[in-house]
Amino acid sequence: MVDIKPQIVLITGITGSGGSYLAEFITNNHPDVDIHGISRWHSTSASDNLENVKHNVSVHECDLNDLSAVYRVIKKVRPEAIFHLASHANVRASFDVPVGVLENNIIGTANLFEAVRMLGIDPIIQVCSTSEVYGHVNPDEVPISEDAPLRPQSPYAVSKVTQDLLGRMYFVSYGMRIIRTRMFAYFNPKRSDLFASSFARQVAWVERGLQSEVIHGNLDSIRTLVDVRDAMRAYWEAIIYCDAGEAYNIGGATTITVGEVLAKLISLSDVEIVTRLDNNLLRPSDVTLQVPDITKFQRKTGWKPIYSFEESLNYIYQYWQAKAEEAERRIRSDV
């Protein structure tokens, strides 16, 4: 167990949505911490994700699939804690490019662990995984504990299970201080491929006349949601309080269907919203029941969500309303 705050941290995938929110959390709540991040030179992440904290972080260009590059960054930074968030994380897209997702997520993780091991340093490492590793669960396995079987149902989920197992193996075999966290669904405004973000973006676009309808996939799946700001605080507290070698579920307190989230977002709008099922958004196999048991994590950290479901919903809705206004302004200026 780590009982002191790390002073030098490294966030893989820092320019991505989760990584940038984590950088913001650490900057705002632990300003004395030296924040470094890894970002691929050919990354497709939004260039403005770090806009709020760009002067507070050091970003290193590095592809995790290049062991020599990873080694050089780790040697230069010598982090006391590493948050491993970098992944190809679009579940639906992983069915279209399975080999690329597997190579990126698995080899990148192995290279990170190997670089740390070869350098002989001893940071606490958090593998930020996902509830997708549990795949299909039976009703009698809900709420899902860390002991539930891992039944991945997408190439992305297979890659995350492998990351999880690599983390355990490097702990058992080499004594590396690796924690595995399995995050359940969360409100993340910057990731437009997540269902809540996609719905909020589309509702905002319809309001501005930028599209005519909201398209969706399966609305019957059940999720337990947490605010991204609470999720990033949980990641930080995992580094401080959780035990190496262990896995921890993290999730919110609001259990709801995907369709109910869409309906609540539509209710926030003053315009009529038309919706339509798009079969292209359906997955070949879907994970439809994700309700976590987070007792283990709460006992170690005392963490609990601060933001209510309504606050989180408004946060994501207002984020995309602002983006829609910007988009409309750009269109008008081009005319």
HELIX and SHEET records of a PDB file:
HELIX    1   1 SER A   17  ASN A   29  1                                  13    
HELIX    2   2 LEU A   67  VAL A   77  1                                  11    
HELIX    3   3 VAL A   91  SER A   94  1                                   4    
HELIX    4   4 PRO A   98  LEU A  102  1                                   5    
HELIX    5   5 GLU A  103  ILE A  107  3                                   5    
HELIX    6   6 GLY A  108  LEU A  119  1                                  12    
HELIX    7   7 SER A  131  TYR A  134  5                                   4    
HELIX    8   8 PRO A  139  GLU A  141  5                                   3    
HELIX    9   9 PRO A  155  TYR A  174  1                                  20    
HELIX   10  10 PHE A  195  GLU A  207  1                                  13    
HELIX   11  11 VAL A  228  TYR A  241  1                                  14    
HELIX   12  12 VAL A  258  SER A  267  1                                  10    
HELIX   13  13 ASN A  279  LEU A  281  5                                   3    
HELIX   14  14 THR A  295  THR A  301  1                                   7    
HELIX   15  15 PHE A  309  ASP A  334  1                                  26    
SHEET    1   A 7 VAL A  57  GLU A  61  0                                        
SHEET    2   A 7 ASP A  34  SER A  39  1                                        
SHEET    3   A 7 ILE A   8  THR A  12  1                                        
SHEET    4   A 7 ALA A  81  HIS A  84  1                                        
SHEET    5   A 7 ILE A 124  THR A 130  1                                        
SHEET    6   A 7 ILE A 178  MET A 183  1                                        
SHEET    7   A 7 ALA A 247  ILE A 250  1                                        
SHEET    1   B 3 TYR A 186  PHE A 187  0                                        
SHEET    2   B 3 ILE A 222  ASP A 227  1                                        
SHEET    3   B 3 THR A 254  THR A 257 -1                                        
SHEET    1   C 3 TYR A 186  PHE A 187  0                                        
SHEET    2   C 3 ILE A 222  ASP A 227  1                                        
SHEET    3   C 3 LEU A 289  GLN A 290  1                                        
SHEET    1   D 2 VAL A 214  HIS A 216  0                                        
SHEET    2   D 2 THR A 275  LEU A 277  1                                        
END                                                                             
